[in-house]
């Protein structure tokens, strides 16, 4: 095995830290859980004897494999992390500046770009997958790890790991809209904002799919109806009622790599809206009002 005479530089460590954070965030949809996985990964790295660290031919792969195992352990551990959450649980939305964008290394035809892999729709769908499926999908389809390496993380053969990722891929494609033109999402979000600002349910309903679903995560902190609302007229009336009762400034901004809406009151971000789009109509609205999940929106942008 090739050996390294030097420890990774501070710059290399920082780069890998960001890489590991983006990996773990996609597993959990939570920046706090992602940060904890990164902390534990580096703790294990620096606990290795110096000679053992120096003998690792590919520190990047070692760190990613270790983070993947930690993610799998946390996802598999009882009790179910979302089990006692008050109301609907949604992934934590993040500003476009928080997660580095770009294509995965060695991207193959069955892999997503990093931009595609962080959308709210995908993160919500990942929540429905089993731990091994989720880890296999994220490590291979997003980060381009070979199935042999992913198999070592999930404890499966290469062929079984390939099947895990394929099953996950199929479920994700069934859940999310496919074939949308690139300009459909921002244009539809723009139409959604303009329609919501009119305060007229009839106008707003026109930009919603007939079977639209609205999911709201308040964390039990903000007094809202925790139920999932369905149907264009029902959702439109609810949104207009809320905006009329609590006037809110709406702006279009990048949310998890796609156009979304940011809700502000007196300059403070109080909500984030992400959507799924089909044929220029909104099919899903994911609204996060939980203040604990908005901390990155109410602080200075991180320096990279």
C-alpha positions in Angstrom: 0.0 0.0 0.0 1.2 3.5 -0.9 2.1 5.5 2.2 1.9 9.2 2.9 4.8 11.0 4.5 2.7 14.0 5.5 -0.7 14.6 7.2 -3.3 16.3 5.0 -2.9 20.0 5.0 -5.3 22.4 6.8 -6.8 23.3 3.4 -7.3 19.6 2.5 -8.9 18.9 5.8 -11.3 21.9 5.4 -12.2 20.7 1.9 -12.9 17.2 3.1 -14.9 18.6 6.0 -17.3 20.3 3.5 -17.5 17.2 1.4 -18.4 15.1 4.4 -20.9 17.6 5.6 -22.7 17.6 2.3 -22.8 13.8 2.3 -24.2 13.6 5.8 -26.7 16.4 5.2 -28.2 14.4 2.4 -28.6 11.4 4.7 -30.4 13.2 7.4 -31.8 16.5 6.1 -30.4 18.1 9.2 -27.4 20.3 9.5 -27.0 19.5 13.2 -26.9 15.7 12.6 -24.6 16.3 9.6 -22.2 18.3 11.8 -22.2 15.6 14.5 -21.3 12.9 11.9 -18.4 15.1 10.6 -17.2 15.6 14.2 -17.2 11.9 14.9 -15.5 11.1 11.6 -12.6 13.3 12.4 -12.4 12.1 15.9 -11.9 8.6 14.6 -9.3 9.9 12.1 -7.2 11.6 14.7 -7.6 8.7 17.1 -5.7 6.5 14.7 -2.0 5.9 15.5 0.1 8.3 13.3 1.7 5.4 11.5 -1.7 3.9 10.7 -3.0 7.2 9.3 0.2 7.6 7.2 -0.5 4.1 5.7 -3.9 5.1 4.4 -3.5 5.5 0.6 -6.7 7.5 0.1 -7.7 9.6 3.1 -10.7 11.0 1.2 -12.2 7.5 0.7 -11.4 6.5 4.3 -13.2 9.6 5.6 -16.2 9.0 3.3 -16.5 5.4 4.2 -16.3 6.1 7.9 -18.9 8.9 7.6 -21.1 6.5 5.7 -20.9 3.8 8.4 -21.7 6.4 11.1 -24.7 7.6 9.1 -25.9 4.0 8.7 -25.5 3.4 12.4 -27.5 6.6 13.3 -30.2 5.8 10.8 -30.6 2.3 12.1 -30.5 3.0 15.8 -33.8 2.9 17.7 -35.9 4.8 18.5 -36.8 6.2 15.1 -35.5 9.8 15.1 -38.7 11.4 13.9 -41.0 9.2 16.0 -41.9 11.8 18.7 -41.6 14.9 16.5 -44.7 17.2 16.9 -46.6 17.2 13.6 -45.1 16.9 10.1 -41.3 16.5 9.9 -39.5 18.1 7.0 -35.8 18.3 6.1 -34.1 21.5 7.2 -34.0 23.9 4.2 -30.6 25.4 3.5 -29.6 28.5 1.5 -27.8 28.0 -1.7 -24.5 29.2 -0.2 -24.4 26.6 2.5 -23.8 23.5 0.4 -21.2 23.5 -2.4 -22.6 22.8 -5.8 -21.2 20.8 -8.7 -21.2 17.5 -10.4 -20.2 14.3 -8.5 -16.8 13.0 -9.4 -16.8 10.4 -12.1 -20.5 10.9 -12.7 -22.1 8.0 -14.5 -25.5 7.8 -16.2 -27.2 6.6 -13.0 -25.8 9.4 -10.8 -27.2 12.7 -9.8 -25.4 16.0 -9.8 -24.9 17.5 -6.3 -27.3 20.2 -7.3 -30.1 17.7 -8.1 -29.4 15.6 -5.0 -30.2 18.3 -2.4 -33.7 19.4 -3.6 -36.4 19.2 -0.9 -38.4 16.7 -3.0 -35.5 14.3 -3.0 -34.7 14.7 0.7 -38.3 14.1 1.6 -38.4 11.0 -0.5 -35.1 9.7 1.0 -36.9 9.7 4.4 -39.1 6.9 3.1 -36.2 4.7 2.3 -34.7 2.1 4.6 -31.2 3.0 6.1 -29.2 0.7 3.8 -31.1 1.9 0.7 -30.6 5.5 1.6 -26.9 5.1 2.3 -26.3 3.0 -0.9 -28.2 5.6 -3.0 -26.4 8.7 -1.6 -22.9 7.2 -1.7 -23.2 5.8 -5.2 -25.8 7.9 -7.1 -24.8 11.2 -5.6 -21.1 10.9 -4.6 -20.0 8.4 -7.2 -18.5 5.7 -4.9 -18.1 2.3 -6.6 -20.6 -0.4 -5.5 -17.7 -2.4 -4.1 -16.8 0.4 -1.6 -20.5 1.1 -0.8 -21.0 -2.6 -0.1 -18.3 -2.5 2.5 -20.1 0.3 4.2 -23.6 -1.3 4.2 -22.3 -4.8 4.8 -23.6 -6.3 1.5 -22.1 -7.9 -1.6 -21.5 -5.7 -4.6 -24.5 -7.2 -6.4 -26.8 -6.8 -3.4 -25.6 -3.2 -3.0 -26.3 -2.5 -6.7 -29.8 -3.8 -6.2 -30.3 -1.6 -3.1 -29.4 1.5 -5.1 -31.6 0.4 -8.0 -34.6 -0.1 -5.8 -34.0 3.3 -4.1 -33.6 5.0 -7.6 -36.9 3.5 -8.7 -38.9 4.7 -5.7 -37.4 8.1 -6.1 -38.3 8.3 -9.8 -41.9 7.2 -9.0 -42.3 9.9 -6.3 -40.8 12.9 -8.1 -41.9 14.5 -11.4 -39.7 13.7 -14.3 -39.1 15.4 -17.6 -39.7 19.0 -16.6 -38.0 21.7 -18.7 -35.2 23.5 -16.8 -37.1 26.8 -16.8 -40.3 25.3 -15.3 -39.3 25.5 -11.7 -38.2 29.2 -11.4 -41.1 30.4 -13.6 -43.6 28.4 -11.6 -42.3 29.7 -8.3 -42.4 33.2 -9.7 -46.1 32.7 -10.7 -46.8 31.2 -7.2 -45.4 34.3 -5.5 -47.3 36.7 -7.7 -50.5 34.8 -7.2 -50.1 34.5 -3.4 -49.5 38.3 -3.2 -52.9 39.0 -4.7 -54.6 37.5 -1.7 -57.2 35.9 -4.0 -57.7 32.1 -3.6 -59.1 31.8 -7.2 -55.9 33.3 -8.7 -53.7 31.2 -6.5 -55.5 28.0 -7.2 -54.8 28.5 -10.9 -51.1 27.9 -10.4 -51.6 24.8 -8.2 -52.2 21.2 -9.5 -55.7 19.9 -8.8 -54.2 17.3 -6.5 -51.6 19.6 -4.9 -50.5 18.6 -1.3 -49.2 21.1 1.3 -47.0 19.9 4.2 -46.1 22.2 7.0 -43.4 21.7 9.6 -43.8 24.0 12.6 -41.9 21.9 15.1 -44.8 22.4 17.5 -43.6 26.0 18.0 -45.7 28.0 15.5 -49.4 27.5 16.0 -50.5 26.1 12.6 -52.7 23.3 11.4 -50.3 20.3 11.4 -52.5 18.3 8.9 -51.5 17.7 5.3 -53.8 19.7 3.1 -54.8 18.5 -0.4 -56.6 20.1 -3.3 -56.0 23.4 -5.1 -59.0 25.2 -3.6 -58.3 24.1 -0.1 -54.6 24.9 -0.2 -55.2 28.3 -1.9 -57.7 29.3 0.7 -55.5 28.3 3.6 -52.4 30.2 2.2 -54.5 33.4 1.5 -56.0 33.2 5.0 -52.6 32.9 6.7 -51.1 35.7 4.6 -54.0 38.0 5.3 -53.9 37.3 9.1 -50.0 37.6 9.3 -48.8 39.9 6.5 -45.5 38.5 5.2 -43.0 39.6 2.7 -42.4 37.0 0.0 -39.2 36.8 -2.0 -37.8 34.3 -4.5 -34.5 32.7 -3.5 -32.5 29.6 -4.0 -33.6 26.9 -1.5 -31.8 23.6 -1.6 -30.5 24.3 -5.1 -33.9 25.3 -6.6 -36.1 28.3 -6.7 -38.2 28.7 -3.5 -39.9 31.3 -1.5 -38.6 33.0 1.7 -41.1 34.5 4.1 -40.0 37.5 6.2 -41.5 39.6 8.9 -39.7 42.8 9.9 -36.6 41.4 8.2 -36.5 38.1 10.0 -37.0 34.9 8.0 -40.0 33.1 9.5 -40.6 30.5 6.8 -39.3 28.7 3.8 -41.4 27.3 1.0 -40.1 24.6 -1.4 -42.1 23.2 -4.2 -42.3 20.3 -6.7 -43.4 21.3 -10.2 -45.1 19.5 -13.1 -46.2 21.2 -16.3 -45.9 24.7 -14.7 -48.2 23.7 -11.8 -47.2 23.3 -8.2 -47.8 19.6 -7.1 -46.3 19.8 -3.6 -45.6 22.6 -1.2 -43.2 21.9 1.7 -43.4 24.8 4.2 -40.9 25.0 7.1 -41.8 27.3 9.9 -39.9 25.7 12.8 -37.5 28.5 14.0 -34.8 25.9 14.9 -34.6 24.9 11.2 -34.2 28.5 10.0 -31.1 29.4 11.9 -28.9 29.5 8.7 -31.4 31.9 7.1 -31.1 34.4 10.0 -27.3 34.7 10.3 -24.6 36.1 8.0 -23.7 34.0 5.0 -20.8 31.6 5.7 -17.5 32.5 4.2 -16.0 29.8 1.9 
